[in-house]
Amino acid sequence: MIYEPMLAQPLDYERDRDGNPTFSEPQWQWDAEPKLDGIRCVLYLSQQSIHNHALTRVRGKHTGKYADKAAHIPWLDFPMWEAVLDGELTWGKNSRETMEILGCHPTEAWNRQALHGDVHFTAFDLLKVGEQDHRFYTYEQRRESLLMLVSEMSHPRIHAIEQWSARMLWARITRDKGEGIMLKAPMHQYQVGRRSTDWMKAKRFRKFIAVVTGFQWGKKGKTGQMEGLMGSLSVSMLNKDGILIHVGDVGTGFAMAERSPGAWPMRTVVEVESSDVTEDLQLWHPVFRHRRPDLRIEDAKYEQILS
């Protein structure tokens, strides 16, 4: 049986001036886990090790069906285990690079793993053990079984995710510049293929001041809503030599009324948020927040990216 993974809802939390959450939502009392920066994966372990495989999202699509990316995982060899786990594959690098690796033909992707660090799987949920279906257990019950299973496996590349209090974990994520946290209701059941409010994700955002230096037309898409409108803005920052350096394209956070191409003169100063900066110094999934007519181009310093 193929399982579509359960998905989380973004938590729209209130923030103070520094971008930190005010912890006003009741979800902050739930179990908290670090939000991992890798590839979401459902891992199938079989007593016949040749049937061990991982299902990940189709290349280039962040929603939709999961496709078989590794028919046989070389480092999985469990003739005694039958289980289905939900978790994250990581290479020790950011998810953009990991996606590129997984986007290759499966054999090539796994053969290249030595160049990018060992592949690890961090489990955060358990769907099945043997013939026992765990989807209808509470999260606390599934968590207890998961910890027991991973402990019994004692595999160097399979781990169970840590749990924290939300406040302590957010402080750690902020200090270590992590991606964010996941909040999970203790009594929920696993909802296959659904985006549920029983799982909430709170991403850590950094604020940046940038300058509009271009735009891309919106694609026609299924509804045609973006055709003839601004699809995304190109934004840049000013280096010490007075040169504007491109730092990314911002395509989300706009109201439809703000997508008129004529609404964005070149060198408009804007405030954007991003959860991270990539290794090639580009904003990672930036979101538009505000125009900043109170600021000058000189306030969009490239040093923001470097800090």
Buried (B, 14 or more C-beta within 10 A) or exposed (E): EEBBBBBBBEBEBEEEEEEBBEBEBEBBBBBBBBBBBBBBBBBBBBEEBEEBBBBBBEEEEEEEEBEEBBEBBEBBEBEEBBBBBBBBBBBEBBBBBBBBBBBBEBEEBBEEBEEBEEBBBBBBBBBBBEEEEBBEBBBBBBBEBBBEBBEEBEBEEBBBBEBBEBEEBBEBBBEEEBBBBBBBBEEBBBBBEEEBEBBBBBBBBBBBBBBBBEBEEBEEEEEEEBEEBBBBBBBBBBBEEEEBBBBBBBBEBBEEEBBEEEBBEEEBBBBBBBBBBBEEBBBBBBBBBEBBEEBEBEBBBBEBBEE
